[in-house]
Amino acid sequence: MASISTLRPPARAHTVGAPAGPARPLASSDALVLEGVTRSFGALRAVDDVSLVVAAGEKRAILGANGAGKTTLFNAITGDFPPTAGTIRFFGEDVTELSPFERIRKGLRRTYQSSLLFRDLSVRDNLFLAVRGVSNNRYSFLRPSARHASRAATQDLLERVRLAHIADEPVSSLAHGQQRQLEIGMALAGAPRLILFDEPAAGLSPAERRELVLLLTSMPAHMSFVLIEHDLDIALRVVEKVTVMHNGRVLKHGTPSEIENDAQVQAIYMGGKH
Ligand SMILES: Nc1ncnc2c1ncn2[C@@H]1O[C@H](COP(=O)(O)OP(=O)(O)OP(=O)(O)O)[C@@H](O)[C@H]1O
């Protein structure tokens, strides 16, 4: 775990938010509502009865030790591995049965732990393809107006993820941190309503981590994100709320400071049992 040492000793042990059930009544301003979401692989319940609510515009981290079920939860939300029980609502709509692509069309995006970039293409072309891929006109490559709008959107993204100065470089020549910035840019194509970031700081140098924090703290206010991140220095700095998972279940929800000072969370991150 990258930043265990950054967890300070608890001022006092205390109970943070209750794990069971959505924390409050459903509201139309909720971006993502999970109720009893479970994903089994044979006898293993990788995600077990998870309920949580992410408000529109909210930035949330999901923490947990290796194997806690974080990525499986992301896969359930995106539909890559749909839940075996429970429901998922996205801006009030039940999307539990929808295909991954239908969820993308509704404004859900994700990044992956491993890179999905086209390494031989330029930074600009990768972003252009991402823009075209989520566009309503994605099959009309030859229509000048659609092409013009996509080029403008591509330029916006280049600037937003601070890669305009290397727009025409091939991805294969980029530093690792720049590639992760580009992945974030691609997830931002098409004005998403919620992005799931899967360990964006993995493998980054300290300087690249600072750049990542800048990017994550400058995300549009109305857009939500959910972040899986082992680097607690980053995770606790860029979100308003934290959900901690353990053995597939929600252990607790809380603010970054509540979670940082929680004895039970510390025990898990130190590799202890609770
Ligand atoms: N496709 C799969 N088939 C079988 N078991 C799986 C599959 N995907 C995940 N698992 C199991 O589910 C459990 C949770 O895995 P998951 O990858 O969701 O954890 P995680 O919290 O994301 O871990 P990490 O921090 O290491 O990425 C693990 O025991 C894992 O082996």
The ligand as an ORCA input file, in Angstrom:
! r2SCAN-3c Opt
* xyz 0 1
  N     -13.335    -12.272    -12.972
  C     -13.132    -12.794    -11.742
  N     -13.280    -14.115    -11.522
  C     -13.100    -14.650    -10.292
  N     -12.759    -13.928     -9.202
  C     -12.605    -12.596     -9.359
  C     -12.779    -11.958    -10.627
  N     -12.560    -10.626    -10.469
  C     -12.248    -10.446     -9.170
  N     -12.276    -11.627     -8.507
  C     -12.000    -11.826     -7.084
  O     -12.831    -10.929     -6.360
  C     -12.148    -10.417     -5.223
  C     -12.141     -8.901     -5.291
  O     -11.265     -8.507     -6.343
  P     -11.140     -6.990     -6.810
  O     -10.196     -6.955     -7.971
  O     -12.483     -6.405     -7.021
  O     -10.474     -6.314     -5.530
  P      -9.823     -4.870     -5.402
  O     -10.314     -4.308     -4.119
  O     -10.077     -4.079     -6.625
  O      -8.280     -5.248     -5.284
  P      -6.976     -4.426     -5.825
  O      -6.826     -3.266     -4.901
  O      -5.879     -5.432     -5.659
  O      -7.220     -4.046     -7.247
  C     -10.751    -11.032     -5.239
  O     -10.766    -12.154     -4.380
  C     -10.569    -11.444     -6.680
  O      -9.700    -12.548     -6.786
*
